[in-house]
Amino acid sequence: PERVTPQCLFILFGVYGDVQRVKILFNKKENALVQMFDCTQAQLAMSHLNGQRLHGKAMRVTMSKHQTVQLPREGQEDQGLTKDYSSSPLHRFKKPGSKNFQNIFPPSATLHLSNIPPSVTEEDLKMLFSTTTGMVKAFKFFQKDRKMALIQMSSVEEAIQALIDLHNHDLGENHHLRVSFSKSTI
């Protein structure tokens, strides 16, 4: 759909690996190429995202015959459909052995939130998540660490949209919210 942008695919596929480039096809806007850092990350994204719903439609994620996403030539207009994210600060897996590798889960209605500043309350977060994407069913701060919480949306599709909309959301005090899928439920 028109609402799907390279940025939205970058955030969603970025849960499963470091996205290098995204290209939404000019003549078939419901199709896109997403270039991951390596084959393992591409497999992970494919196995976890194939069949998941985005804007009411099931996504079909398959391996492409293209090895890389070509960037438009200098001066070639592509309406912002191709983006290079190879040097993005938002990559979750650039540090070898990062503990993010142990926290890769399939999309679920429950999201894991981290990097929450001390001044942000449960109400603030519930409000933020319910205004953007749907209904919050449950919320819980981690007992040992208030910088982290679990929030449960009313469906997996709503949780996917919440992750796309709110990962890296500026919560103030130089804290950008980190959002990922959780294996836990509340």
Residue pairs with C-beta under 8 A, 6 or more apart in sequence:
1 30
1 54
1 55
1 57
2 29
3 55
4 24
4 30
4 32
4 54
4 55
5 24
5 80
6 22
6 23
6 24
6 32
6 80
6 81
6 82
6 83
7 83
8 164
9 19
9 22
9 24
9 32
9 34
10 19
10 22
10 83
10 85
10 88
10 90
11 90
11 163
11 164
11 167
11 168
12 49
12 54
12 160
12 163
12 164
13 19
13 22
13 34
13 36
13 45
13 49
14 90
14 91
14 92
14 167
15 45
15 48
15 92
15 104
15 163
15 180
15 181
16 36
16 41
16 44
16 45
16 48
16 49
16 104
17 36
17 37
17 38
17 40
17 41
17 42
17 44
17 45
17 93
18 36
18 37
18 41
18 88
18 91
18 92
18 93
18 94
19 34
19 35
19 36
19 37
19 85
19 88
19 91
20 35
20 36
20 37
20 69
20 84
20 85
20 86
21 33
21 34
21 35
21 68
21 69
21 71
21 82
21 83
21 84
21 85
21 86
22 32
22 33
22 34
22 35
22 69
22 82
22 83
22 85
23 32
23 33
23 69
23 70
23 81
23 82
23 83
24 31
24 32
24 81
24 82
25 31
25 32
25 33
25 81
26 78
26 79
26 81
29 81
30 57
33 64
33 66
33 69
34 45
34 69
35 68
35 69
36 42
36 45
37 91
37 93
41 93
42 63
44 104
45 61
46 61
46 62
46 63
48 104
48 105
48 106
48 107
49 59
49 61
49 107
50 59
50 60
50 61
50 62
51 58
51 59
51 60
52 58
52 59
52 107
52 156
52 157
52 160
53 59
53 156
53 157
53 160
54 157
54 160
54 161
55 161
56 157
69 82
70 82
71 82
71 84
72 78
72 82
85 91
90 167
90 168
92 98
92 100
92 180
93 100
93 101
103 112
103 180
105 180
105 181
105 182
105 183
106 181
107 156
107 159
107 160
107 181
108 156
108 159
108 181
108 182
108 183
108 185
109 137
109 152
109 153
109 154
109 155
109 156
109 158
109 159
110 150
110 151
110 152
110 153
110 159
110 181
110 182
110 184
110 185
110 186
111 150
111 151
111 152
111 153
111 159
111 162
111 163
111 179
111 180
111 181
111 182
112 148
112 149
112 150
112 179
112 180
112 181
112 182
112 184
113 125
113 148
113 149
113 150
113 151
113 177
113 178
113 179
114 147
114 148
114 177
114 178
115 147
115 171
115 175
115 176
115 177
115 178
116 125
116 146
116 147
116 148
116 149
116 171
116 175
116 177
117 147
117 171
117 172
117 173
117 175
118 146
119 172
119 173
120 171
120 172
120 175
122 139
122 141
122 149
125 139
125 149
125 151
126 136
126 139
126 151
128 166
128 169
129 136
129 151
129 153
129 162
129 166
130 136
132 161
132 162
132 165
132 166
133 153
133 158
133 161
133 162
133 165
133 166
134 153
134 154
134 155
134 158
134 161
134 162
135 153
135 154
135 158
136 151
136 152
136 153
136 154
137 152
137 153
137 154
137 186
138 150
138 151
138 152
138 186
139 149
139 150
139 151
139 152
139 186
140 149
140 150
140 186
141 148
141 149
142 148
142 149
142 150
150 182
150 184
150 186
151 162
151 186
152 159
152 185
152 186
153 159
153 162
159 181
162 179
163 179
163 180
163 181
166 177
166 179
167 177
167 178
167 179
167 180
168 176
168 177
168 178
169 176
169 177
169 179
170 176
170 177
171 177
